[in-house]
Amino acid sequence: MVEDCSLPSKDVNGAKSHKKYPMVLRTVVLVLVLISSVYICSICLKQKGIMIRSSVMRVKVMDEPCRNPSIEQSELPYIHFPKPTAYSRNECTCTPVRYFAILSMQRSGSGWFETLLNSHINISSNGEIFSVRERRSNISAIMATLDKVYNLDWYSSAAKNECTGAVGFKWMLNQGVMQNHEGIVEYFKRRGVAAIFLFRRNLLRRWVSLLANSHDRDAKQLNGTHKAHVHSRHEADVLAGYKPTIDVAQLMVDIEQTSKWSADAVQYFNGTRHVVLYYEDLVRNQTKVMDVLDFLRLPHRKLNSRHVKIHTRPLSYQIENWNVLSKSLKGTEFESFLQSDYQK
């Protein structure tokens, strides 16, 4: 009976032992699974992180613009790598382009000066583009035009297209510059556009040129065609044959307004990269044009223009009422205008 009673007791203890061991094994397995899962997840995350960083680096390399380590840090805001929509720059894709605008006033030598610049193989100056009123009707129209020019999408006979190193145009101060100077200055600063001011010291000579050009616009002295600029000495002599009679009071008004606009324009653009040039200085010493190439960071080249100067004689030979005018200006701050201011 004792033996019979002991048998059930052993069976019970044996059953408990068998139940206990599987629980321990399951716990161990579960812990191992958790550890393995954490390890695998950590490995995957690390791999994913590497892939992300690698992807970012690839994007940076692809989007990074052309850089030349020789270019100084201070010059970086003024160099650009345009991507025209009308054509590809091909092998010149990484040729840096600088933006400029020639700011001047009518009959101040800007036409001659622009042709000098355009004789450089790397400069594209696209003419007086804002002579068309629609392009300067408001600041939005002005900026849209500027964007097209500086993106190298503006077509003109002066465009060097693919390998242009500097692109710009000629802009008269009375063609929306003074009225919209705040927006234009902001645009120049944001886009890194350099302003090249070209003025004339002798405002009396400028006035004579204005009157003569206005006369020829009506008279069309060259075979019924008006020409603001000529390419032969004969044509120049024909246009210079007209001797205007100058209204002294009207001359004074023009001198005052021209002087004020010149000073105001330079002040407005004082915070931009700019240079101030004078026509007389360039005529006397054309090596000064090399200073402009330095300003644009372009290599020196011999520059030339087909323009022939129209009024070359002393003013006493070119003004009908010279005696009256000279008496009116003598003793004033404008007396120096009566003298020859350059030899060319």
ABEGO torsion letter per residue (X at the ends): XAAAAAAAAAAAAAAAAAAAAAAAAAAAAAAAAAAAAAAAAAAAAAAAAAAAAAAAAAAAAAABBBBBAABBAAAAAABBBBBBAABBAEAAAABBBBBBBBBBBBGAGAAAAAAAAAABAABBBAEBAAABAAAAABAAAAAAAAAAAAAGABBBAABAEAABABBBBBBBAAAGAAAAAAAAAAAAAAAGBBBBBBBBABAAAAAAAAAAAAAAAAAGABGGBBBABBABAAAAAAAAABBBBBBAAAAAAAAAAAAAAAAAAAAAAAABBBBBBBAAAAAABAAAAAAAAAAAGBBBBBBBBABBBABABBAAAABABAAAAAAAABGBAAAAAABBABBX
